[in-house]
Amino acid sequence: MSSQPKIWLSLAQMGGQEQKFIQEAFDTNWVVPLGPNVDGFERDLQGYLGEDKHIVALSSGTAALHLALIQMGVGEGDEVICQSFTFSASANPIRYVGAIPIFVDSEPDTWNMSPKFLEEAIRDRIAQTGRAPKVMIPVHLYGMPAKMDEIMAIANRYGIAVLEDAAEALGSIYKGQFCGTFGEFACLSFNGNKIITTSGGGALVCSRADDAVVTKFLATQARDNAPHYQHSHIGYNYRLSNICAGIGRGQMLVLDQHIAARRSINHKYKEMLKDCPGISFLENPGPAFESNMWLTCIIIDPHKAGFSREDLRLKMEAANIETRPLWKPMHLQPIFHEYPFYGDGTAETLFNNGLCLPSHPALTQQDLERVVGIIDLSRLAQ
């Protein structure tokens, strides 16, 4: 292992105002779940995404997906279409409610849900079961917007509700509209490695005010309006703490700076590696796409590059540089292998050949040169 300092994949970066909001919570003794910072954080997100949206801050993006599926009426035996090429948190809540995941492959340009295989999956499920899946979950992977106009058109054609997984895509834009504002519901994540963080946490973006009210009710153990503790519905302990929300309020003040920094890092990598054969990037396919570039991701063609994804990952690890393979598709995961999949192997190819490079805003030019230097050494060593 190298003695050089560790270069991390995606570190949280503070903006300077987080401590002020946290201190206010301590000074006023709001150190319990809920409170002024939670309310303020929700208003900040609403102001950013659009006043026609209603935001509920929660303990995680997974919690947001779970509560959305409940409110969308998904239950035992229902089918939910899910992008296969994603993190397991996109699919796990489908099983929480007893539903059946139907996995759909990606397309090569955005790496997101393929409209072609989406429609193929819907038609086949109708043919096999006599009904369409109840919900679909497209994911804006690594911050890259999915082709939401095509996906929404298909959803409308078959009467299927859309739940966006925008956990990695806060600030990303598709055709002038923020990711997370297309579907009936959308989830956001503020995990420690995301564009902004609340240490851990997430949010549900609701299209209707009534849905936000129900979300808050379910997320606070579904306590009825009574002087004693009375419960007529199953509830969950899913609300964000006032302390964590204080971090989020400070992070919102620098969100645009964080996005600009990650886009700049992506641009620098592309410039530094433009003459390296066999290396390609996940890029905006056209002017309609404005990714936040949460992570810079590369695909390695081993025949042209002279080394494989795994060769490079191991050399990065030996140099004390954190990288990560792209997501292993859900239909290849042991826990999900029995469920239907529709596609042509695009996600599997991406997984086998793709690598996420260090991408956080605190990276220096020297850090980038260290990363690129390992790629150059791997190529020259062949």
N, C-alpha and C positions, 0 to 999 in steps of 0.2 A: 504493500500500500504506500502511496506517495506521502511524503511529509509535508506537502503543500497544503494550504488551507482548503477546507471543503467548499466546493461550489455546489449549492443546492439547486434543485429543480425549480421550485416555486415558493420562495419565502414570503411570508406576510411582510408588508412594508407600512410602517406607521407614518402618518402625515403631520403629527405634532399637536393636534387638537383633541385626540382621543382622551388623554388624561384629564382634560378639563371637564368633559362630560361625565367621566367616571368619578371624579372628585365631587362633582355636584351631587351625584347619587349618594356618595358616602356622607357628605355634609348634611343632606336632607333625610338620611336614613332610608333611602329607597334602594335597599340592597336585596330586596326580594324579587321574585318574578313579577313582571309588569311594572308600570310606573311611567314617569314623564319621558324617559329616554326611549322606551318602547313606542309610545305614542308619537314622539318626535321622529324616530327612525322610520316609522310607517309613513308619516307625512313627507319625509325627505324622499323616500322611494316613489311615492305617488307623484310628487312634484317632478321627479326625473322621468318616470315612464309615461305619465299622462294623468290628468285629473279625472278622466273617465274610468280609471282603474282603481281598485280597492285592495289595499295591501294588508296582510296579516303577518306579523313577524313571528317566526316559529323556531323550534329548537334545531331544525335541520331541513334541508331540501327533501330528504326522504319523508319526513313527517308531512311536508306540504303535499307531496304526491299521494300519500296515504289518505289524507283528509279530502283531497280533491276526488279521488276515486269513490270514496264513501258518498260524497255529495252528488256525484254523477250517477248514483244508483247502481254501481257495479257490485255484484255479489257472487255467491257460490255458483260456479258453472258458466258464468259469463265469459266471453272471450275479449281480450284486450290486445290490440296490435302494438308491438313495441319494437323500436329500432334494436337490432341485434348488436350492432357495433357501438357499445356504450359501457358505462360502469354499471355494476350490478344493482346499484341503488335505483336505477330507472325501472328495473324489472321486479325487484323484491316486493314492493307494495302491491303488485298485482296478486301475488300469492297471499299477502296479508289478508286480503278480502275474499280469498277463496276462488279467485278468477283464474282463467287459463291464459297464459301468455302465448301470443302468436308472433313469432319473430320474423322481421323483414330485413333484408340485406341493404347495404349502402350503395351509393352511386360513386363513381370514381372521382368526380370533380369536387363535390362538397364533403364527401365521406359520410353524408347523412342519409336518412331514409330515402330509398329509391322510389319515386312515384310509380315507376313501371311495376316493380315487384309489390308495392303497396296495393295497387289495384288488382294485380294477379291474386294476391293473398285474399282480398275481400271477396272476389268472385268465387274462389275455391271454397272459402268458408261458408258462403251462402249455399253453394252447391252441396256441400257435405252436411251442413247443419240446418239449413232452411232459414237461417237468419244471419244478418251482418254482425260483425263484432261490435261491441257497445261503445268502445273508446279506442282512440289511437294516441300513442305517445311518441311524437317525433322529438329528436334531441338535436340541439345546436352544438355539435361536438367541437371541443377545443375552442369554442367561441365562433365557429363558422356557422352562419345562418343556413338553415335548411331551406329548400325551395318551397316556402310556405304558400305561395299562390297556387302551385300545382297540388300540394298536399291538401290545402283547404278546399280546393275545387272538388277533389276526390271525396273528401269527408262530407261535403254538402250533397254530393250526388247520391251517396249511399246513406245519408242520415246518421253519420257517425260523429260523436263529439270528440273534440281535440283538446288534449292536455299536453301543453308544451313543457318539455324539460329544458329550461334555460339556465340550468345550474352553472354552466360554464360560460354563459353568454350575456351577462349584464353589460349593457352598453353597445352590444353588437346590433347592427341595423340591416334590415332587408327591405329594399325598395322604399326607403325613407321611413320605415316603421321599426320601432325597437323590438328585438326578439323578446318573447315573453308577453306580448300584447295581442297575439293573433288568436289564440285558442280561448275556449270558455274559461279555462284555468291555466296557470303556468306556475312552475316552481323556480325559485332562485336558491342558490347556495352561497353561504358566507363562511365556508370551511376555511381553515388556516391557509390553504394554498390557492384560494380563488382570487379574482380581481380585487375584491375588498373582502375583509374578514370581520367577524364578530367573535373571533376565537373559535367558535363553532356556531352554527345557526343557519337559518334559511327563511324563506318567506313564500306565502302563497299569494299569487296575483289573481284576483277575482274580477270578473266582468260586471258583477252586480253587487250592490251594497248589501242586499239580503244574504248573499253567499258569504260575505266577510263576517257578518253577524253570526251565522251558523258556524263558520270556521272557528271563531273565537270561543263560542260555546263548547264545541267538541274538544278544542285544544286545552280547555281548563276544566277537564273532568266532567263536562256536561252536567254541571250543577244547576238544578232547577231554581227558579226565583222563589225561594222560601226562606224563612228565618233559620231553619235547620238544614242539615245536609240531606237533600233529597235528589234522587237521580232516576230519571225516566228513560235515559238513553245511555249507552256505553260511551264513556268519555276517555280522553287521553291527556297525558301531562306533556303537552307539546309546545307550550308558549316559551318565548325567548325571555331571558332574564333582563332586568333593567340595567345591570352592570354591562353585560355583553352588548346590549343595544347602544350603550354609551360609546363603545368602541366603534360600532357601526355608524353612529352619527359623525364621529370624527373622520371615518373612512370616506363617507359620502362627500366630504369637502375636497377630497383629492382623487375621487374616482376618475375624472377625466384625465388627470395627470398620470394615473396608473395605466390607463388605456393607452395614452400617447407613448409612455415609456415602453410598454410591451410591443406596440407596433414598431417603435424605433429599433428595438432589439431584433425583431423579426427581419426588418429591412437590412440591418447590419449583417446578420447571418447570411442572408441571400447574396449580399455584395461580396462577402468574404469567401463564399463557397461557390460563386458563379462559374468558376473554371474547374470545379471538381467533378469529374465524370461520375455518373451513376447516382447523383444526389438530387432529389427533387423535393419540393416543399408543398405543404397544404397552403394554397393561395386563394385569395378572392377570385372566383371564376369570372367576374365581370363587375361593372359599375354598380349593379344592384346589391352587391354584397359588401358589407363593411364589418369584417370580423374585428373583435377586440383583441385578437391574437393572444388569447390567454396563455397558450403554450405554442412555441414554435415546434412544428413537427416535420420530420423529414422521412422520405422513403428512400431506401437504399436498394439499388439494383446490383446484386453481388457480381453479376457477370461484367458490368461496366466499371463498377467501383473497385473490384478486386477484393472486397471483404463483405461480410454479411452484417445484418443488424446486430446479431449476437456477438460477433467479433468486436464490433465497435463498442457495444455496451460494456463488455468485459474490460476493454482497454480504458474506457472512461472510469469505470469503477476502480481499476488499479491506480488511476491518476487522481483519485479522490474527487471525482466529478459525478454527481447524481444525474442519471438519465432514467428513462422509463420506457419500456415497450408500449406501443399503442394498446388500447383496450382489447382484451381477448373477447371475441364475440360471445354473446350470451348463449347462442345455440350450441356452442362448443364447451360450455361450462358443465361440469358434472351435475350440478343441481337443476339445470334446465335442458339437458340434452334430449329429454323425452318429448319436448313440445314441438309443434310444427314450425318449420322454417321455410321461407320463400326467398330464393336468391340464386346467384351464380358464383358465389365464392369471393366476391369483391372484399368483404370484410375480413375474411380469413387471409387473403393476400396482403392486405394492409397490416394486419396484426403480425404476420410473419416477417415483414420487411420494414416496419415503421418504428421510429424512435422519437421520443419527446426530449428536446434539448433544454438546458437551463434557460429560464425565461423571465425571472422576476425583475422588478424595476431597479433593484440595488446592484445589479451586475455592472461591473466596470469594463472598460475596454480591455484591460489586462485579463479579466475573467473570460471574455469572449475569445480572445486570442489563445488562451489555454485550451478552451473547448475545440476551437477550429484546428489548433495545432495537433490534437490527438487524431482528428479526422485525416489531416494531411499525413501524419506518421503512419496511420493505418493503411493509407493508400500507397505510400512509398515502401512500406514493409513487404508488400506483396511481390 
